[in-house]
């Protein structure tokens, strides 16, 4: 089969399309013939060496895929050979076939394409684990979503609304604010034009928010922390802004706040069954029409370098998808 592999850390330009052996399933694994894979900033950061831990060289990027099961291990359960599934993979998604744990996958409803399904595990399943399980977001509570026009922010809005929460969304620019509104945000504001604490206070009658979902990092984190109500939860979900979050321990203490990390890559590796269960719940919501994944752009398998360039440029709102011919 063909797979993209990095033999050195040097960004997407270090990737080479190579012939490699087909993966063999372990006892609890399924092998998926990949029809679509979704690219994440985590892939990009790993290729440049900015993210750790990372797989050893050479490795194939790609953390989430959709396709059909073509082989199963002796102890694997769930969907049978030939069934369409989407799932988390322990790297290796940018290949014609990939092996992953059976319980890290979920069946794809008939209403979804492979490209749509590939957009769900990391962003939407990860957001459900972060908001619902780790942060304990409940119906009637309020969440501030930063980076609301990006793929993780849009997913967080959809998941928060499905959980019955009120969403205050912060993004930069009118286009991204419109996309946040279309995703279901109750209130929006341009974080580049107004004070984050003041904007949130105005939209919550001074009460603040129960949860902050932050996939951006950088300087905005210190401002967003000030919007938390007492005993609020701050979810660190990534550093799309390029810099780690800087949080004031005095502000955390003053609010009796809890800092929650949402490293979906590690969560799926440590507890694939929990990750798969979250994904199955997301699939059920999508099948019932609660929300639909937003795809920013699709690229052919031969155009993976261009797909990474698009992702690095932050030019779209939604998932960056690579499609493959079924094999």
Secondary structure, 3 states (H helix, E strand, C coil): CEEEEECCCCCHHHEEEEECCCCCCCCCEEEEEEEEEEECHHHHHHHHCCCCCCCCCCECCCCEEEEEEEEECCCCCCCCCCCEEEEECCCCCCECEEEEEHHHEEECCCCCCHHHHHCCHHHHHHHHHHHHHHCCCCCCCEEEECCCCCHHHHHHHHHHHHCCCEEEEEECCHHHHHHHHHHCCCEEEECCCCCHHHHHHHHCCCCCEEEEEECCCCCHHHHHHCCEEEEEEEEECCCCCCCCCCCCHHHHHHHCCEEEECCHHHHHHHCHHHHHHHHHHHHHHHHCCCCCCCEEEEEEHHHHHHHHHHHHCCCCCCEEEEECCCC
